[in-house]
Amino acid sequence: MILTTTDSPGRPVQEVLGIVRGSTVRSRHLGKDILAVFRNIVGGEVDEYTKLVAEAREQALDRLSAEARALGADAVVGLRFGTSQVSQGAAEVLAYGTAVRLAPAED
């Protein structure tokens, strides 16, 4: 599965299959929040939150890819991410793009 933020994945698009998306909602963990508070006092990267967001992005991409495969796509073009706060301490990470079927590769 080719995932790209551009509209040209390297081969011509044969068919546009539609919009696909994948999302996950993640919340903070009390123990990790305590570590993050100390890190905020000292300064520097908050590793606990960096890991949380990276895992959320990967899960959203996995779900987007699964939806695209179910449509018969072999690529998603125009890939974008969005986030929104769902409740205090919980946020959604959304990946979305256009599922396409590419023209066969030339030999």
N, C-alpha and C positions, 0 to 999 in steps of 0.2 A: 504494500500500500504506500503510495507516494502522498506525502502531506507537505503542502507548500503554501506559503503566504502569497505567492505570485499567481497570476492567471495562466502562466505557461509552464507546465511541468516538464518540458523537454520533448514531448511528443504532441502532435495535434490532438485536440479534444474531438472525439468522435460523437459523443452524446452527453448532454447534461442531464443528470438524473434527479437533481433537486438539492435542497438545503438539508444538511445533516448537522446534528449537534450532539454534544456529550456534556454532562454536567455532574457535579458533585457538590454537596454541602458539607463543610467541615467545621468543627467547633474546636475551641482551644481546650487544653487539658490543664487542670488546676496545678498539678505538679510542675508542668512545663511553664505555666504562667509565673510561678514563683521564681524559677530560674531566669525567665525573661526580665522580670522586674529588677533582679540584681544586675543583669547585663545592661539594662537601661541606665542604671546608676553609674556603672563603670564606663560604659560606652562600648561601641563596636557592634559587629553584626549579631543579630539575635538568631543564633543557629536553630533554635527550636522552631521558630516561625518560618525560617527559610526552608527547613525540611518539610514542614506541614504544607506550605504552599507548593513546593515542588512535587510532593506526592499527589496533591489535589490536581495539579495540571496534568500529570501523567495519567491519572484515572479518567479525567475528562477526555483526554486524547484517546485513550483505550476505548471509551464508550462511543466517541465519534467514529472511530475506525470500524467498530463493530456495526454501527448503523449503516455506514457507507458500504461495507462488505455485503450486508443484507440486501442492499439495493443492486448489487452486482458491480459496484464501482471498483476501479483499480487506482483511483487517486481522489484527493480532496484538494481543491484549489481555493485561493482566497481565504485561507485559514486565519481565524482571528480568535482572540481570547477576550472574555469580559468577566467582571467580578461584580458582586453586589452583596450587601449586608442583608442577611435574612432575619436575624435577630441579634440581640446583644451577645457577642462572642461567637457568632456563627456566620460564615460567609459562603457564598456560592462561587464556584469557578466554572465558567462556561466556555467551551470550545465550539466554534461553528465555522462552517464553510460550505462549499458547493461540491457535491459528489459528482464525479464524471467518469465516463468510460473513455479510455484513450484509444487512438488508432493503433493498430499493430505496429510493433517495431520493425523498421526496415533492416534487412540483413546486409 
